[in-house]
């Protein structure tokens, strides 16, 4: 029995899935950075930012 086609298909599906997740993460990161920049432009500050004494 030769399972080469099944193994190749499994690798292809996995690669597509991982590539899709990576693309989703990159796009989401860029969107969050844009939102953060818009909030900082509006004057909203981070709670974790340094506080003046």
PDB file with one MODEL, atoms N, CA, C and O in Angstrom:
MODEL        1
ATOM      1  N   UNK A   1       0.844  -1.184   0.000  1.00  0.00           N
ATOM      2  CA  UNK A   1       0.000   0.000   0.000  1.00  0.00           C
ATOM      3  C   UNK A   1       0.887   1.244   0.000  1.00  0.00           C
ATOM      4  O   UNK A   1       1.892   1.333   0.705  1.00  0.00           O
ATOM      5  N   UNK A   2       0.475   2.165  -0.801  1.00  0.00           N
ATOM      6  CA  UNK A   2       1.221   3.405  -0.910  1.00  0.00           C
ATOM      7  C   UNK A   2       0.340   4.548  -0.405  1.00  0.00           C
ATOM      8  O   UNK A   2      -0.735   4.808  -0.945  1.00  0.00           O
ATOM      9  N   UNK A   3       0.807   5.206   0.617  1.00  0.00           N
ATOM     10  CA  UNK A   3       0.034   6.288   1.254  1.00  0.00           C
ATOM     11  C   UNK A   3       0.626   7.655   0.940  1.00  0.00           C
ATOM     12  O   UNK A   3       0.348   8.631   1.637  1.00  0.00           O
ATOM     13  N   UNK A   4       1.434   7.724  -0.100  1.00  0.00           N
ATOM     14  CA  UNK A   4       2.115   8.976  -0.431  1.00  0.00           C
ATOM     15  C   UNK A   4       1.134  10.108  -0.694  1.00  0.00           C
ATOM     16  O   UNK A   4       1.340  11.228  -0.227  1.00  0.00           O
ATOM     17  N   UNK A   5       0.072   9.828  -1.436  1.00  0.00           N
ATOM     18  CA  UNK A   5      -0.904  10.871  -1.749  1.00  0.00           C
ATOM     19  C   UNK A   5      -1.596  11.379  -0.477  1.00  0.00           C
ATOM     20  O   UNK A   5      -1.793  12.583  -0.309  1.00  0.00           O
ATOM     21  N   UNK A   6      -1.958  10.462   0.403  1.00  0.00           N
ATOM     22  CA  UNK A   6      -2.600  10.866   1.659  1.00  0.00           C
ATOM     23  C   UNK A   6      -1.667  11.720   2.511  1.00  0.00           C
ATOM     24  O   UNK A   6      -2.080  12.743   3.058  1.00  0.00           O
ATOM     25  N   UNK A   7      -0.417  11.303   2.622  1.00  0.00           N
ATOM     26  CA  UNK A   7       0.551  12.047   3.437  1.00  0.00           C
ATOM     27  C   UNK A   7       0.802  13.425   2.823  1.00  0.00           C
ATOM     28  O   UNK A   7       0.868  14.418   3.547  1.00  0.00           O
ATOM     29  N   UNK A   8       0.941  13.496   1.511  1.00  0.00           N
ATOM     30  CA  UNK A   8       1.161  14.778   0.852  1.00  0.00           C
ATOM     31  C   UNK A   8      -0.042  15.696   1.041  1.00  0.00           C
ATOM     32  O   UNK A   8       0.120  16.892   1.280  1.00  0.00           O
ATOM     33  N   UNK A   9      -1.246  15.142   0.936  1.00  0.00           N
ATOM     34  CA  UNK A   9      -2.456  15.946   1.139  1.00  0.00           C
ATOM     35  C   UNK A   9      -2.539  16.448   2.586  1.00  0.00           C
ATOM     36  O   UNK A   9      -2.942  17.586   2.828  1.00  0.00           O
ATOM     37  N   UNK A  10      -2.162  15.608   3.533  1.00  0.00           N
ATOM     38  CA  UNK A  10      -2.194  16.012   4.937  1.00  0.00           C
ATOM     39  C   UNK A  10      -1.208  17.160   5.192  1.00  0.00           C
ATOM     40  O   UNK A  10      -1.528  18.122   5.892  1.00  0.00           O
ATOM     41  N   UNK A  11      -0.013  17.044   4.617  1.00  0.00           N
ATOM     42  CA  UNK A  11       0.962  18.122   4.760  1.00  0.00           C
ATOM     43  C   UNK A  11       0.462  19.406   4.094  1.00  0.00           C
ATOM     44  O   UNK A  11       0.635  20.497   4.637  1.00  0.00           O
ATOM     45  N   UNK A  12      -0.149  19.276   2.931  1.00  0.00           N
ATOM     46  CA  UNK A  12      -0.657  20.452   2.215  1.00  0.00           C
ATOM     47  C   UNK A  12      -1.758  21.145   3.007  1.00  0.00           C
ATOM     48  O   UNK A  12      -1.761  22.371   3.121  1.00  0.00           O
ATOM     49  N   UNK A  13      -2.681  20.380   3.550  1.00  0.00           N
ATOM     50  CA  UNK A  13      -3.767  20.963   4.345  1.00  0.00           C
ATOM     51  C   UNK A  13      -3.204  21.636   5.599  1.00  0.00           C
ATOM     52  O   UNK A  13      -3.642  22.721   5.979  1.00  0.00           O
ATOM     53  N   UNK A  14      -2.242  20.990   6.227  1.00  0.00           N
ATOM     54  CA  UNK A  14      -1.620  21.578   7.420  1.00  0.00           C
ATOM     55  C   UNK A  14      -0.885  22.867   7.079  1.00  0.00           C
ATOM     56  O   UNK A  14      -0.978  23.853   7.810  1.00  0.00           O
ATOM     57  N   UNK A  15      -0.156  22.857   5.969  1.00  0.00           N
ATOM     58  CA  UNK A  15       0.581  24.054   5.557  1.00  0.00           C
ATOM     59  C   UNK A  15      -0.380  25.198   5.240  1.00  0.00           C
ATOM     60  O   UNK A  15      -0.131  26.343   5.618  1.00  0.00           O
ATOM     61  N   UNK A  16      -1.471  24.893   4.553  1.00  0.00           N
ATOM     62  CA  UNK A  16      -2.464  25.931   4.261  1.00  0.00           C
ATOM     63  C   UNK A  16      -3.099  26.467   5.541  1.00  0.00           C
ATOM     64  O   UNK A  16      -3.314  27.671   5.679  1.00  0.00           O
ATOM     65  N   UNK A  17      -3.392  25.576   6.463  1.00  0.00           N
ATOM     66  CA  UNK A  17      -3.976  26.008   7.734  1.00  0.00           C
ATOM     67  C   UNK A  17      -3.033  26.891   8.522  1.00  0.00           C
ATOM     68  O   UNK A  17      -3.442  27.930   9.041  1.00  0.00           O
ATOM     69  N   UNK A  18      -1.769  26.489   8.620  1.00  0.00           N
ATOM     70  CA  UNK A  18      -0.789  27.292   9.356  1.00  0.00           C
ATOM     71  C   UNK A  18      -0.520  28.618   8.657  1.00  0.00           C
ATOM     72  O   UNK A  18      -0.354  29.648   9.311  1.00  0.00           O
ATOM     73  N   UNK A  19      -0.477  28.592   7.331  1.00  0.00           N
ATOM     74  CA  UNK A  19      -0.294  29.836   6.586  1.00  0.00           C
ATOM     75  C   UNK A  19      -1.462  30.784   6.789  1.00  0.00           C
ATOM     76  O   UNK A  19      -1.270  31.991   6.934  1.00  0.00           O
ATOM     77  N   UNK A  20      -2.675  30.241   6.801  1.00  0.00           N
ATOM     78  CA  UNK A  20      -3.856  31.061   7.052  1.00  0.00           C
ATOM     79  C   UNK A  20      -3.842  31.678   8.442  1.00  0.00           C
ATOM     80  O   UNK A  20      -4.188  32.847   8.616  1.00  0.00           O
ATOM     81  N   UNK A  21      -3.444  30.892   9.423  1.00  0.00           N
ATOM     82  CA  UNK A  21      -3.350  31.422  10.794  1.00  0.00           C
ATOM     83  C   UNK A  21      -2.298  32.520  10.888  1.00  0.00           C
ATOM     84  O   UNK A  21      -2.521  33.546  11.532  1.00  0.00           O
ATOM     85  N   UNK A  22      -1.160  32.307  10.252  1.00  0.00           N
ATOM     86  CA  UNK A  22      -0.108  33.317  10.277  1.00  0.00           C
ATOM     87  C   UNK A  22      -0.575  34.609   9.614  1.00  0.00           C
ATOM     88  O   UNK A  22      -0.316  35.699  10.123  1.00  0.00           O
ATOM     89  N   UNK A  23      -1.257  34.489   8.486  1.00  0.00           N
ATOM     90  CA  UNK A  23      -1.789  35.665   7.800  1.00  0.00           C
ATOM     91  C   UNK A  23      -2.808  36.389   8.669  1.00  0.00           C
ATOM     92  O   UNK A  23      -2.795  37.617   8.757  1.00  0.00           O
ATOM     93  N   UNK A  24      -3.682  35.637   9.305  1.00  0.00           N
ATOM     94  CA  UNK A  24      -4.688  36.219  10.188  1.00  0.00           C
ATOM     95  C   UNK A  24      -4.030  36.975  11.345  1.00  0.00           C
ATOM     96  O   UNK A  24      -4.460  38.073  11.696  1.00  0.00           O
ATOM     97  N   UNK A  25      -2.993  36.389  11.933  1.00  0.00           N
ATOM     98  CA  UNK A  25      -2.298  37.018  13.059  1.00  0.00           C
ATOM     99  C   UNK A  25      -1.641  38.320  12.624  1.00  0.00           C
ATOM    100  O   UNK A  25      -1.730  39.325  13.329  1.00  0.00           O
ATOM    101  N   UNK A  26      -0.984  38.312  11.472  1.00  0.00           N
ATOM    102  CA  UNK A  26      -0.309  39.521  10.978  1.00  0.00           C
ATOM    103  C   UNK A  26      -1.328  40.619  10.700  1.00  0.00           C
ATOM    104  O   UNK A  26      -1.120  41.774  11.073  1.00  0.00           O
ATOM    105  N   UNK A  27      -2.436  40.257  10.039  1.00  0.00           N
ATOM    106  CA  UNK A  27      -3.464  41.263   9.730  1.00  0.00           C
ATOM    107  C   UNK A  27      -4.093  41.810  11.007  1.00  0.00           C
ATOM    108  O   UNK A  27      -4.356  43.009  11.103  1.00  0.00           O
ATOM    109  N   UNK A  28      -4.334  40.947  11.981  1.00  0.00           N
ATOM    110  CA  UNK A  28      -4.925  41.392  13.241  1.00  0.00           C
ATOM    111  C   UNK A  28      -3.961  42.291  14.009  1.00  0.00           C
ATOM    112  O   UNK A  28      -4.373  43.283  14.609  1.00  0.00           O
ATOM    113  N   UNK A  29      -2.678  41.940  13.987  1.00  0.00           N
ATOM    114  CA  UNK A  29      -1.685  42.769  14.671  1.00  0.00           C
ATOM    115  C   UNK A  29      -1.649  44.173  14.069  1.00  0.00           C
ATOM    116  O   UNK A  29      -1.594  45.162  14.799  1.00  0.00           O
ATOM    117  N   UNK A  30      -1.680  44.259  12.753  1.00  0.00           N
ATOM    118  CA  UNK A  30      -1.673  45.560  12.096  1.00  0.00           C
ATOM    119  C   UNK A  30      -2.922  46.364  12.450  1.00  0.00           C
ATOM    120  O   UNK A  30      -2.849  47.576  12.655  1.00  0.00           O
ATOM    121  N   UNK A  31      -4.061  45.690  12.519  1.00  0.00           N
ATOM    122  CA  UNK A  31      -5.304  46.382  12.882  1.00  0.00           C
ATOM    123  C   UNK A  31      -5.234  46.897  14.314  1.00  0.00           C
ATOM    124  O   UNK A  31      -5.658  48.020  14.586  1.00  0.00           O
ATOM    125  N   UNK A  32      -4.704  46.090  15.237  1.00  0.00           N
ATOM    126  CA  UNK A  32      -4.598  46.536  16.632  1.00  0.00           C
ATOM    127  C   UNK A  32      -3.637  47.710  16.755  1.00  0.00           C
ATOM    128  O   UNK A  32      -3.879  48.628  17.539  1.00  0.00           O
ATOM    129  N   UNK A  33      -2.547  47.689  15.987  1.00  0.00           N
ATOM    130  CA  UNK A  33      -1.598  48.812  16.024  1.00  0.00           C
ATOM    131  C   UNK A  33      -2.252  50.092  15.518  1.00  0.00           C
ATOM    132  O   UNK A  33      -2.021  51.171  16.065  1.00  0.00           O
ATOM    133  N   UNK A  34      -3.082  49.969  14.457  1.00  0.00           N
ATOM    134  CA  UNK A  34      -3.797  51.155  13.957  1.00  0.00           C
ATOM    135  C   UNK A  34      -4.770  51.667  15.005  1.00  0.00           C
ATOM    136  O   UNK A  34      -4.875  52.876  15.211  1.00  0.00           O
ATOM    137  N   UNK A  35      -5.484  50.763  15.671  1.00  0.00           N
ATOM    138  CA  UNK A  35      -6.425  51.190  16.715  1.00  0.00           C
ATOM    139  C   UNK A  35      -5.701  51.854  17.867  1.00  0.00           C
ATOM    140  O   UNK A  35      -6.162  52.867  18.393  1.00  0.00           O
ATOM    141  N   UNK A  36      -4.568  51.292  18.262  1.00  0.00           N
ATOM    142  CA  UNK A  36      -3.798  51.870  19.355  1.00  0.00           C
ATOM    143  C   UNK A  36      -3.280  53.259  18.983  1.00  0.00           C
ATOM    144  O   UNK A  36      -3.314  54.179  19.800  1.00  0.00           O
ATOM    145  N   UNK A  37      -2.810  53.404  17.766  1.00  0.00           N
ATOM    146  CA  UNK A  37      -2.327  54.705  17.309  1.00  0.00           C
ATOM    147  C   UNK A  37      -3.458  55.727  17.300  1.00  0.00           C
ATOM    148  O   UNK A  37      -3.250  56.884  17.666  1.00  0.00           O
ATOM    149  N   UNK A  38      -4.653  55.311  16.886  1.00  0.00           N
ATOM    150  CA  UNK A  38      -5.797  56.229  16.874  1.00  0.00           C
ATOM    151  C   UNK A  38      -6.172  56.635  18.296  1.00  0.00           C
ATOM    152  O   UNK A  38      -6.489  57.798  18.542  1.00  0.00           O
ATOM    153  N   UNK A  39      -6.139  55.704  19.222  1.00  0.00           N
ATOM    154  CA  UNK A  39      -6.456  56.030  20.612  1.00  0.00           C
ATOM    155  C   UNK A  39      -5.416  56.973  21.205  1.00  0.00           C
ATOM    156  O   UNK A  39      -5.766  57.926  21.901  1.00  0.00           O
ATOM    157  N   UNK A  40      -4.140  56.712  20.935  1.00  0.00           N
ATOM    158  CA  UNK A  40      -3.094  57.588  21.454  1.00  0.00           C
ATOM    159  C   UNK A  40      -3.194  58.980  20.833  1.00  0.00           C
ATOM    160  O   UNK A  40      -2.930  59.981  21.499  1.00  0.00           O
ATOM    161  N   UNK A  41      -3.576  59.039  19.557  1.00  0.00           N
ATOM    162  CA  UNK A  41      -3.775  60.336  18.882  1.00  0.00           C
ATOM    163  C   UNK A  41      -4.912  61.100  19.545  1.00  0.00           C
ATOM    164  O   UNK A  41      -4.875  62.329  19.619  1.00  0.00           O
ATOM    165  N   UNK A  42      -5.928  60.378  20.031  1.00  0.00           N
ATOM    166  CA  UNK A  42      -7.074  61.018  20.676  1.00  0.00           C
ATOM    167  C   UNK A  42      -6.780  61.408  22.126  1.00  0.00           C
ATOM    168  O   UNK A  42      -7.608  62.046  22.776  1.00  0.00           O
ATOM    169  N   UNK A  43      -5.611  61.028  22.633  1.00  0.00           N
ATOM    170  CA  UNK A  43      -5.243  61.419  23.985  1.00  0.00           C
ATOM    171  C   UNK A  43      -5.458  60.363  25.045  1.00  0.00           C
ATOM    172  O   UNK A  43      -5.224  60.617  26.226  1.00  0.00           O
ATOM    173  N   UNK A  44      -5.893  59.196  24.652  1.00  0.00           N
ATOM    174  CA  UNK A  44      -6.081  58.109  25.605  1.00  0.00           C
ATOM    175  C   UNK A  44      -4.700  57.543  25.933  1.00  0.00           C
ATOM    176  O   UNK A  44      -3.913  57.238  25.037  1.00  0.00           O
ATOM    177  N   UNK A  45      -4.420  57.409  27.217  1.00  0.00           N
ATOM    178  CA  UNK A  45      -3.108  56.905  27.629  1.00  0.00           C
ATOM    179  C   UNK A  45      -3.232  55.484  28.162  1.00  0.00           C
ATOM    180  O   UNK A  45      -4.321  55.022  28.501  1.00  0.00           O
ATOM    181  N   UNK A  46      -2.116  54.816  28.226  1.00  0.00           N
ATOM    182  CA  UNK A  46      -2.081  53.451  28.735  1.00  0.00           C
ATOM    183  C   UNK A  46      -1.943  53.459  30.254  1.00  0.00           C
ATOM    184  O   UNK A  46      -1.242  54.293  30.827  1.00  0.00           O
ATOM    185  N   UNK A  47      -2.620  52.522  30.884  1.00  0.00           N
ATOM    186  CA  UNK A  47      -2.485  52.416  32.336  1.00  0.00           C
ATOM    187  C   UNK A  47      -1.098  51.938  32.730  1.00  0.00           C
ATOM    188  O   UNK A  47      -0.617  52.240  33.822  1.00  0.00           O
ATOM    189  N   UNK A  48      -0.446  51.178  31.824  1.00  0.00           N
ATOM    190  CA  UNK A  48       0.869  50.659  32.138  1.00  0.00           C
ATOM    191  C   UNK A  48       1.975  51.666  31.861  1.00  0.00           C
ATOM    192  O   UNK A  48       3.146  51.388  32.121  1.00  0.00           O
ATOM    193  N   UNK A  49       1.619  52.824  31.340  1.00  0.00           N
ATOM    194  CA  UNK A  49       2.593  53.860  31.046  1.00  0.00           C
ATOM    195  C   UNK A  49       3.200  54.430  32.323  1.00  0.00           C
ATOM    196  O   UNK A  49       2.647  54.261  33.409  1.00  0.00           O
ATOM    197  N   UNK A  50       4.336  55.103  32.188  1.00  0.00           N
ATOM    198  CA  UNK A  50       4.981  55.668  33.367  1.00  0.00           C
ATOM    199  C   UNK A  50       4.157  56.839  33.899  1.00  0.00           C
ATOM    200  O   UNK A  50       3.595  57.628  33.139  1.00  0.00           O
ATOM    201  N   UNK A  51       4.104  56.925  35.210  1.00  0.00           N
ATOM    202  CA  UNK A  51       3.332  57.995  35.865  1.00  0.00           C
ATOM    203  C   UNK A  51       4.309  59.034  36.402  1.00  0.00           C
ATOM    204  O   UNK A  51       5.349  58.693  36.964  1.00  0.00           O
ATOM    205  N   UNK A  52       3.965  60.288  36.224  1.00  0.00           N
ATOM    206  CA  UNK A  52       4.820  61.341  36.776  1.00  0.00           C
ATOM    207  C   UNK A  52       4.512  61.508  38.258  1.00  0.00           C
ATOM    208  O   UNK A  52       3.351  61.545  38.666  1.00  0.00           O
ATOM    209  N   UNK A  53       5.560  61.606  39.046  1.00  0.00           N
ATOM    210  CA  UNK A  53       5.416  61.675  40.496  1.00  0.00           C
ATOM    211  C   UNK A  53       5.149  63.066  40.980  1.00  0.00           C
ATOM    212  O   UNK A  53       5.004  63.284  42.182  1.00  0.00           O
TER     213      UNK A  53
ENDMDL
END
